[in-house]
Every structure is written in C-alpha cells, then in structure tokens.
C-alpha cells in the first residue's frame, strides 16, 4: 500500500480505531491580530488562565489567523514549516497527517498521537490506545481562527493524555457584542501543470441584543486544485480536494463577569486522490515522469469532522470558574491501492494451506497478478467535560484546580478487497481478503492542579500534578470477519490504567520585558490491549503507557518598545516504554519496545526596524534518536539503537519579511516573502526499505506576495508559492516506493471585502 493510501491504515486491518488531531502556525510572528504591537502584551490562555506570552514559563508560539492568511498558508504543512520544533508526517491528503512536536514519532506504524490538539476547551485528539489520532488533521478555515497557540513539551498536567511532545490549541473568534460587521473573500489559483482552484468564504457578526448577546457565523468552500496524474486509469489532476465547512457561535453576557459561549462547527473534506509520485527504486526519480503514479483504480476518501461546545465563565474576586462540555464526531472513509502490501503477504500465508482448505492451489485462488484495494472507515464520538477554578494572586500564591472527564466510542471497519488483474473485484465468498470491525470504548476521569508561590515579585516557583484513571473495552472479529479468506474469531478485551503526571517550573523576571525560566514536566500516552489475533510467542498481552520527562530552560525578551523580540529555549526529553508498533504478517503488533532521547533548541526572533518593515526569523534543531530497542522489534522494524526517529529534520529554519508601502492616504500596499528550509531527514528507520533511499533530501522553498488595502475595506492580494517550482518530497511510503510531494509553483489572486 502506497503512502497515498496512508500506510498506517494497513495497521488497522488488525483492529485499531479512530479520532483526530490538527493545526499550527507561523512562529515568525508572535503577534496576533488585534493585540498590542508590543510582544510583551500578547495575551495567551495556554496555561488555562490569561497571561502575557512574555510571562509564560514555557516555549509557546502564538499567531493570529489574519497573519496566517497574509502569509498565504494553505495547509497544515505550511503551518508546521514555520514553527521550530514542529513537523508533520504528510500523507498527501488534506485532513490526514501526523503531528510531530519535538521529534516524538515512533515510525510509520504509529496510530495514536504524541501531540494533543484542542479547539478552545475541546480536546479533539483521541486518548484511547485504539484511537487513530495520529492520522486526523482538520484544516480549519483561517477566518474562524483568532489565534493558534503551539505549546511545546509535554502538557500532561493541564491537558492530560497524549500530549507527550506538546499541544496545538486553536482559539476561535468569539462574537462581538457591540458591532455588526462581516467579510467576504474570493480567491482563484492555478498550480503549474494542473488545474484551477478557488475559495469562496463569508463571515458575519450580529449583535442580537446590544452588549448582551451576539451571533457570528462563517461558511466556506475551497477547491484545492490537482496536479498529479494517475497513469493507471488515465485520470489527470486526480489529487484535487474539496473542503467545505462552517461555524456558528453564540455569546451571551448577562453580567459583566459572566459569559456563556455556545458554538458548533463542521468540516467535510473530499479527497479524490493523493499528492504522491511513484519513484524508481533507490532514487528520487519519478517512475513515469513528472507528477504521476500508477493505481489500478482512482482511490480517494472523505473526512468529516463535527464539534459542539458550551463553555461558561464566571469571574469572582478570588478567581474565575470555567465549565466546558463538548461533543466531537469523526467519520472518515479512505481507499487506496494495497496491492504491494497485501497480495505478497496473503499468497505467503495461503500457499501452504490453499489446497487443503479451499481445494485449489494458491495460484488459482489468488494469482500473483491479483490486485488489492484497501477500504477503511474509522468513526468516533467523543464527549468531554471540564470544571476548573483559576485563582487570582492571593498574597504570595496563585493556584488552579480542576476535574476532567472524557468518553470515546469508536468503530473501525477495515476491508482489503481482492481484484483481478483487470480490476474486477472477486466474487463472494472471496470478495474480502480481510474484513474486520473493531469497536472500542474509552473512559477517563482526572483531577489536576498547580500552585505558584511568589518568593518575590520577580521570582516564583510552580508545582503541578494530575492523576488520571482510564478504562477501555474493545472487541474485534466475529461473524463475517475474514483474515486472508479465513474466518477470524471474535476477541474482546478489557483494560484499565492509572497515570500521574507532574510539572515544576522556576521563573525569574528581572524586568518587565525579560524573563528566564527552567521547566521540568512529564507526560504519558495510554496503553491498551494487544489486538493482534495471532501474536508471536512472547508478545505482550497488554501494552503499557509510554512516558516522557522533558527538561528545558529558556529566555524571553523584548526591547525598544517591542521592536525587537526573542524567544529561545533548549530542551532534553527522555522517552521510555515507547509504543513501537510493527507488522506481523500484515497485522499490527503492539509492544513497549524502545526508548529514545531528544535534544534540541528553538529560537524565534522578530524585528521591526520601523513602522513599515517586519522581519521574523526562526530556527529549530532536534536530535531525536533511539537509545534502546528490543531484539524482536529491531528485527521487524529494522531499527537499531542510534537510529534517528523518523520524519524529524535535524534543522529547520524560516525567514519572513513584510514591507508596507503607503500609496496614498487611503491605500496601503504590502510586499513580502517567506523562505522555508528543512534539512535532510529519514522518513522511516534507516534500514526499513532496502529498495529505496529513505533519507529525504533537504528542501528549500520561497513564496512571494503583494497586496493593496483600500481604506481597510477592500484588499487585493497576489501570491506566488514555491516560486522556483521546487520538486520537493515530504514523505516516503516504504511499501510502494511512492513519495509525497509539495505543490508545484502556484499563483493565487484573492479579493477581500469588509463591511
């Protein structure tokens, strides 16, 4: 199965389930729209209380949605490439990918996330071991976003399970109680060698009752143009995608100190193909020339996300009480060409038994020329609730305490369907090579808190703790289930676990715009049952939680009234009991099989030499290596101690510059450029694929933009992305020899109107 069919999904034919993850931002501009020009005055809520970004003793990147739109970001990879310490396992489809923070990624079979993803107070990532959170990456429309906060390092104390490497928090725009306003945007784009794309979007804010209640709404439809051809079917521009979505929010403020926010949002993504290219073995040369691949059918998929949230905040003299409840729903259909993965494995399994069991030799039952299609349908419902109290400073202390509950119900259907060489599906009862349904229920209850003690006005220490208990019930197989045409027995599992995470920080602020901090924090990812129906001798029955300890030190400073800012951190991470999934005859085999160390640095700088010029520079270095691996896992994963963890470039850098140009009293122009760089990196462990060089080449791209704003009412913007038309690779599928590619040169023209 090629990357186009999302190689982690083969793992799920064995029984894993779903839920999702997503989004980030440009570290180059820590300034959000509407905030003060002074870096020190940017306010974030990453610590579940409003704080100046300058004062938060942790590495955080914050950026506004308007800035992202100015930069022309189109997808998650665009965001990730601008944030030090952030990377992505790019699958070639919008809405699908793996978020990687600070290098914590165990390889191509990883199915649960090591980075959390929140929308406001709603956890969007799956927590359960059988959730497929490592694959889901929603692509929110930028008009819905007030800012994005990227929290680096484990956030286990405040945010709980799954935030080993950090967390991405999308803060949405809230309704305005005082002003009626709206906006419209239209955009058309053309990708070199491909077709036209477009965006239509509208927003409106309506004060229903002045200063008491307001409603806001956003709706959009985006066509992402295709540029890859499927030579197997003759379809051109097969990788086009359609994204449609919307959001509606209600804010009620019955008293100055009491607010109620209600919101609902959805996103539907239709992917008709994959941004992948088939390569000649051992090279990065396209097998069929240009942007092409060869599938016997046009495989695509659909991704649906739903979210409803209610949050109430009550401010008292002593602090703020916040209550939040949410419901999230995920429903995903994927399809892909699985021939290279499953036909050889199936023939190997069936060969010795085909005559005895089916009465025909394997060459008759499943000829070597057979094809296979993979069809996966993960769906999940997630309910979450949180109640917390964040105190104001009470003399020398400040504290936060809360309780959290979540429940996940997941269903995962995985079918591998055999086809003849001509692309005709096999007839019943041989119409499913593999057919299985996995169900899972996950529940967690947790209590958390932290306490800050101010030894002096500029020196303080914080301690935090979280205790969580989770239970899981799951089942797989049963009536109708098949494993290589053979019936698959039903299996059920029950599992429970406890986890305690900790936080400690020391902060020194010798002056208002200068702070130093040291931080130690832990995180965990829940374990779960072994779902392999025929595990080899010695395999674990249950997989334990894996854990991390992160140690970091940093400095945040601004000078010249915020004209120059710097945010720098260095860190070390110990990752123990890694849930390193491997494949056993095409089925996932879970196990706590490895440990790793990660060392790195992250640097963000911004300078404004004058009121018209802004320059942002970012640098990240991550050295993530295996320090130990069991012999059994090493043999299957073909990994060894000392190997780099996959898909984490040792070096990343970006440079962003924007120059405003006053054209008249009512017209302001802007020209800008973005430079992105990532060093060569391994897509899998170095020895995994003997036929294909796994080290992706370094990648440098340049984007240019120019715009004119008329009285802040109308804006026209022209962008050229990937100006030098770089043929760049972001991932490799080790089964099929296909690689995910970036978009060729793309020219976009957008017009926005505010009213």
N, C-alpha and C positions, 0 to 999 in steps of 0.2 A: 504494500500500500504506500502510495507516494505521500509526500507532505501535503499535497493538495487534499487528500482525504484525512488529514490530521492524524499523524501516525500514532499519537497517544490513544486514539479511539480503538485501535486494534486490541489494545489492552482491555477494553471494556467488553469485548466479546466474552469476557470471562466473568464479568459481573462487577461493574462499578457504576456509580450514579452521578447525578449532575447538580450543578449550580454554578454561579458565575462570579466574575471579577472585573474592574476596569478603570482607567483613565489617568492622565497626569498632565504635567505642564512644563512651561519653559522656565528653567532656573535662571535664565538670563535676566528676567525681570521680576524681582520680588515684589514689585509694586502692582497692586490690584487697582482696577478701575474704581474711581471714587474715593480712594484713600489718599491720605496726605502724601505730598511729594517726598516727605522725609521717611526714609526706610524705617527709622525707629518708631514711626507712628502706625505702621501697618499692624492691623489687629487680626489675629487668627484665633480659632477656637479648637485647635488640635488637642489641647490638654483638657478639653471639656469645660473650659472657662475662657472668657475673653481676655487675651493677653497681647501686649505688643510682641510682634515677631522678634524684636531685638531682645526681649526678656526671656523667651522660652529657652530653657537649658537643654536643647536637643537640636539635631540637624533637621531642619524643615525647609522645604521650598514652597513658596506660595506665589500664585499668579492669577490674574483676572481673566475672565472669559473674553473681554474685549481685546486684551493684549494677544491672546491666542489667535483671535480672528485676524488681527493686524499682521501677525506673523504668517498667516496662511496655513496653519496646521490643519490637516485633513483626517488624520487617523492616529491611533494610539502610538504607532512607531514614531510619528513626528514629535509627539509629546516626549516620549521616552528619550529620544536622542538629544534632548536639550536639558536633561536633568542628570547631574552627576550621581552615580550610584544606581541608576535605573536602566533596565534593559528589558527586552521582550523576546519570547520565543514566537516569532512571526510565522503564522500558518498560511498566509496568502489569502485570507478572507477577513473582511471587516467583521467585528463582533466576536472573533475567535482568536485566542492567543494566551500566552502565559506571561504574567507579570513577574519580573525578577528584580528584587531590591537587594543591593549589597551582595550580589553574587550567589544567593541561596537558590540553587536549582540543581536537582539531582539527576537530570537527564531526560531523554526523550520519552520515557515511560511514566514520568511524573503526572499524576492525575489530580492531586489536591494541592491547593495553593500554599505558597510560603509567604505571600503578601496579602494583607487584608484589603478590602475595598468597601468603603462606606459612601452612601449618598445621604448627606446631612447626618441624622442619627440612626440611619437604617443600615445594618450590615447586609451587604449584597453578596458576599462570598459564602460558599458552603463551608461548614465547620466539620461535618462528618467525614470519616475516613473514606466512605464510598461516594462522596460527592466529587464531581468533576470540576471543581472550581478552578483548576489550573488551565481550563480551556475557554472560559467565558470572559469576554472583554467587551462590555457595552461601549457604544460610541455616542455619548450624549451630544446633542447639538449645542454649539457654543452659546447661543442666545439663552439657554437655560441655566448657564453657569455664572455664578457671581465670582467664585474663585476656586482654585484647586489647591489643596494642601497635601504635600507629599512628606510623610513622616518616615524618617529613615532610622533603621534599627528596630529591634523588637518592641512591640507595643502591647505586650501581654497583660500588663497590669490594668490599663484603662480599656483596652479593646478586645482582649481575650484571645481565643484560639485562632491559629492560622496566621498571625501577624509576625512571623519569625523574622523576616527581613525588614518589615516596616508595613506601612499602610498608606493607601491613597484615599483621600477624603474629598468628595465633590460637594461643595457648598452651593446650593441652588439660589437663584434670585428669589427674593420674597416680594410679595405685593407691596405697593406703596399706598399708604392710607390717604395721601393728600393730593395726588396729581394724576389726571387722566393722561395717558401717553401710549404710544405704540411705535412699531417699526416694521419695515418690510425690507427684505433683501432678495435680490435675484442674482444669480451667478451662472455663467456659462464657461465651460472649459474644454480644451482639446488636448489629448495626450498624443505624442508623436507615434505614428503608426497605428493609431487606434481610432476611437470614435468620440463623439461629443458627450460631455457630461453637463449636468446643471444642478442648481439648487434653487428652491422656492421656499421662503420662510416668512412667517408673520408672527408678531407678538403684540399683545395689548395688555394694558393695566387700567382697571376701572375701580375708582373708589365708590363702593356701593353706598356707604354712609360715611361722609367725611370724618376722618380721624377715628372711625370705629371699625369699619370693615372694608376690605378691598379684595378684588379677584384679579389674578393675572393668568394669561394663557399664552402658550406657544405651540405652533404647528409647523411642520416642515416635511419636505420631500426632497431627497437627494439622489441623483443618479451618478454613481461613480463609473466612469467610462472604462470599457475593457480595452486591452491591448495585447492579450495573449490569444493565440490560435490553437485549437485542438486539431492536429493533423489526422487524428484517428477518425474523426467524424466530419471534418471539413468545416467546422464552425469557426468563424472569425470573431475576435474580440469576446471570447467566451467568458472572460473573468469579470464581466460587468456586474455591478451590485446596485440594488435599490434599497435605500434606507428611508423609512417613514416613521414619524413619531410625533409625540405631543406631550404637553404637560399643562395641568391646570392647578392653581393653588388659591387657597382662601386664607386670608389673615384677618383675625378678629382680635381687637384690643379693647375689651370692655373697661379696662382701667389702665392707667399709665404703667402699672407694674405687673400687668397680667396679659399674656399673649397666647393665642391659640393658632397654630398653623395646621391646615389640612392640605394635602396635596396628593395628586395621582399622576402617574406618567406611564408612557408605553413607548416601546420601540420595536419595529418589525424590520428585519434585515433579510433580503432575498439575495443570495449569492448564486450566480449562475455557473460559476467556475472558480478557478484558483489562479492566483498570480504566481505561477510556478513555471519552470523551464526544465525540460529533460536534458541531462548532460551526458557527454561521452565519458565512459569510465575513467576515473583517475584524473579528470580535467575539470575545468570550469568552462568548457566549450559546449554551446548548445548542440545537442544531438541532431536536431532537424533544422538548425539555423534560426537565428533571431529568437523572438519570444514565442516559443511553441512547446507543446507537449503532446503526448500520444496516449489518449484514453479511448477505450472502445465504445464508451457512451459519454455524453455530456453530464457529468456529475456536479451537483451543487449542494445547496442546502438552504434552510430557513432558520432564523434565530428570532425568538420572541421574548421580550422582557416586559414585565409588568411590576408596578410598585405603587403601593398606597401607604401613606404615613399620616399620623396625627401626633402632634407634639404640643405640649402646653408648658409654659414657663411662668413662674410666679416669683417675683423679686421681693425679698423682705430685707429688713435692716441687717439681718445676720448673714444673708446669702440668697442664693437662687435655687428653687426646686424645679427640676425638669422631669417631665414624664413623657415617654415616647412609646408609641406602638406602631408596628408596621407589618405589612404583608407583601411578600415578593413572590413572583411566579416566573418560572423559566420553562420554556418549551422549545426544544431545538430538534431539527431534523438535519442530518448530514448524510451525504452519499459520496462514495469515491471508488476509484479503481483499486481493488485489493488483490489483484492477480499475483503480483510479485511476492506478497506476504503469505497468502493462504494456500494457493494451489500447490507449491512445493511441500509445504508442511502437511497438508491434507493427504497428498499422494504418499508421503513417507509414512504417515500413520496408517492409512488404509491398505497399503501394499501387502503387508503380511497377512491381513485378515479378510481381504475383499472376496476371495474365492469362497472361503468358509462361511462368511456371514451373508454375502449378497449373491453368491452363486456365479459371479463373473469376475474376471481379473480387473485390477485397478485401471489398466489402460482402456478398458471398456466402460467401467464405472465413471472414471474421472480422467479423461485423456490429458496428456501433458499440454495439449493446445487449449485446454479449457481456460475460461476467464472467470473472474470473481468480482462481484460488486459488494461494497460494504454499505450498510444502511443502519444508522444509529439514531435513536430517539431518546435522549435524556430529558426528563421533565421533573420539576420540583416545585413544591410550595414551601415557603419559609415564613414562619411567624416569629416576631421578635418583640420584646418589651424591655424597657429600662426605666428605672426610677433612681434619681440621684439628687444629692444636695451638694452644692459648691458654696462653701462659706466665703464671706469676705474676710479680710485680715482682722483677726481678733487679737489685738495686742501683738505678741511675738509669733502667733501661729495662724495658719490657714490650712483648711482641710477640704477634702472631697470624699464622699462616701456614696455607694450606690449598690443596686441589685440588678441582675440581668437574667433574662430567660429567653431561650430560643427553641423552636421545634421545627424540624425539617422532615417532610415526607417526599421521598424521591422514588421515581420509577425509571428504569433504564431498559430499553429494548435494543438488542443488538442482533442484527441478522447479516450473515455472509451468504450471498446468493450466487450459485454457480451458473455460468453461461457457456454456451458452445463457442467455438472459435468465431462463428458468425454473429455472435452477440444475442443469441436466442436463449432465454432462461430455461433451465432444466425443468422437466415436468415433475409433478408430485408423484411419489413421495420424496423425490430427491431435489426438491426446489429450495431447500435450505441446507447449505453446508454446515452452518452454525445458526442456531436460533435460541435465544435465551432472553429471559426477563429477570431483572434484578430489582427488588424493592428494598427500601431502607427507611427506617425511622430513626431520627437522631434528636435527642433532647438534652439540653444543658441548662443548669442553673448555676449562677455565680454571684459572689459578693466581692466588692472591691473598694479600695480606699487609698488615699495618700495623705500625708501630713507634712507640711512645710514649717520649719522652725527658723525664724529670723534671728540669728545671733546678733547681727547689727542691721542697720538699714540697707547695707550693700553686700552682706554676706549671709547666705542661708543654706540650709540642707533640707532635702526632701527624701522621705521614705515611702514606698508604696507596696501594696500586696493585693493579690487576687487569688481567691480559691474557687475552683470550678469542679462540678461533678457532672459527668455526662453518661448517658445510656444509649445503646444502639441495638436495634433489632433489624435483621435483614434476612432475605431469602433469595435463592436463585434456582434456576432449573425448573423441573416439574413437567406437567403434561404439555406435550408439543415441543419441548425443548430438544435441541439436537446439538451434538458435537461431532463433526465430520460424519454426518448422516446417521449417527448412532444416538439412541435416546440418552438424555442426560438426566441423572437423578436429581431430585429436589434436595436442596440443602438449606438449612436455617441456622442462624447464628444469633447469639445474644452476647452483648459485651458492655462493660461499664468501666469507668476510669475516673480518677481524680487528678487534678493538677493544681499546683501552686506556683505563681509567678511573682517576681519581685522587681522593685525599682529603687535605685538610690542615686541621688544627684547632689552635687556641691556646686554652688554658683557664687561668683564674685563679680560685683558691678562697681568698679572704682569710680565710674562716672555714668551719666545717663545713657550715653551712646557707645559704651564699651562694656562688654561682659565676657567673662571666661567661665567655662563650665567643665565638669567631669561627670560622666554618667555611666552607670552600670545597670543593665536591665536584662531580664530573661523572657523567653517566650517558648511556646510549645505548639505542636500540631497534633491533634488527637489521633490515637491509634484506632485499630478496629480488627475485624475478623479476617482471616485468610479466606479468600473467595475462590481460589484455585481448586477445582473439583478433584484433581488428581495430583496433589503436590508431591514432589520427590521426597524420599526418606530424609528426615531431619529438618524439614521445613517447619517454620513457626505456625502454630495454630492461630495465634493472635499476634498482631503487630502492635508494639508499644508506641507510645507517643515519642516523637523526636523532639529535642530541646536545643535551645541556643542560649548562650550568655554573650552579651555584647558589652564591650568596654570602649568608651570613646572620650575624647577631650576636644573642646572646640572654643573658638573665639568669634564674636560678632561685634562689628564696629561700623560706625558711620562718622563722617567728618564733613566739614564745610556745609553745614545745614542739610546734610543728606546728599550732597552732590557726589560723594564717593562712599560706597558701602562694600563691606567684605564679610563673608561668612565662610569659615574654614573649619574642618573637622578631620580628625584621624581616628581610626577605629580598628578593633580586633574582635573577631567573633569565633567562638568555639561552638561547633555544631556536632551534637552527639546523637547516636542511635538513628542515623538518617534512614528514613523510609525509602530505601532504594529498590524500586520495582524493576524486575527483569521479566523476560518472556520465557515460558516453558511450553514448547510445542504450540506457540501462538497464543498462549493464555498468560495473563499476568500472574506473577508470583511475587507476593509482598514479603518484605523482611526488613528488620533493622540491621543493615548490613555494612554500614560505613560510618566514618566520621570525617570532618573537614575543618580546616582553619581558613579564615578570611581576614586579610589585612587590607586597609585601603585609606584613601584620603579623598575629600570632596572640597572643592573650592568654588565659590560663587562671588563674582565681583560685578559692580555696576558703577559707571562713572557718567556724570553729566557735566561736561566742561562748560556748557552754557545752557540757557533755557531751551535751545532748539536741538541739541545733539545728545543722544543717549547711546551709550555703548555698554554691552553686557558680555562678560566672558565667564566661561565655566570649564572646569577641569575635574575629571574623575579618574582615579586609579584604583583598581580592585585586583587583588591577587587571591583567588579562591581555589584551593587545592584539596584533594583527598589526602587525609593523613593515615587512614587505615581502611581496609575493606576485607570482608571475609573471603576465603578462597573460593567458596561456592559462587558468591556473587561476582567475584572478579572473573571467573571463567565464563559466566554467561554475559555479563555486561562488557567484558573485555576491557576492564579498567584496572588500574593499579595505583597504589599509594604514590602520591606525587603528581598524578594527573590533574589538570585544570578542570574545574567544574564547567559544564557546557554553557555556551551562549552568554558568557560574561567577558566582554572585551577588557583586556588589561588597562587600556587607556581610552578615554572618551574626552572630547573637547567640543566646544561650540563658541561661536562669536556672533553676536547680534548687534547691528548698528542701525539707528534710525535718525534721519536728519529732517526736521521740519523746515519748510520754506514758506514764509509769508508771501503770498502772491498779491493780495490786496487786503483791504480792511475786512473783507468778508470771506476770503478764500485762503485756505492754508494747504499747502502741498506737503508731501512727505515722500522721501525715498529711503529705502532700506535694503539690507542684505543680511542673510543668515548663512553661516558656514558651519557645517557639521563634520565631525571626524570620529571614526571609531577604528581602533587598531585591529589587526587580525585576531581571530578567536576560533576556538573549537566549537563546532556545532554539537558534537557528541564526545564521548571519551575517545581519545586518540586512536585506540586500536579497534573501535567498534566495526568499521567497514573497511575491509581490505581492498575494495574496488574503487573507492572514492576518497580523495584527499579531504579530510574533514575540517581542515583549518581554513575558515573563510578569509578571503583577502581583506586587507584594510579598505575602508570606504570613506571617501570624502565627497560631499555634495555642497552645492551653492544654490541658494534661492535669492531672487531679486524681486523687489516690489516698488510700486509707486502709486500714490493716491492723491486725491484732491478733495477737501472737505469744504462745503459751501454753507456758511452760517451754522455749522453743526447740524444742519437739516438734511443735507444730501452728501453722500460720499461715493466717489468712483474710485475703484482700485484695480490696478493691473498687476498680476503676479506671473512670474516665470519660475517654476520649481524645477530643480535638477537642471540648471541652466546648461551645463556641459554634457547633458544626456549620458550620465554615467550608467553603465550596465553593472549594477551592484547587487550583491547577494546578502540576504539576511538570515538564511537558514538552509539546512540540507536535510533531506529525508534519506536515511541510510538504507532503506529497503529498495526504493525505486530508482535512486540516482537522480532525483529531481531536486531543484533548489528554488526557494522563494526569492523573488526579485523585487527591487524597488521600481516605482513607476518611472518610465522614461520622461523626457522633458515634457512638462505640462504647462500650458498657457491658460490663465484664467482671467476673466473680466467680471467684476462684481459691482453692483449698484445698491446702495442702502439709502433708505429714506426714514427719517424720524418725524413723528407728528405728536 
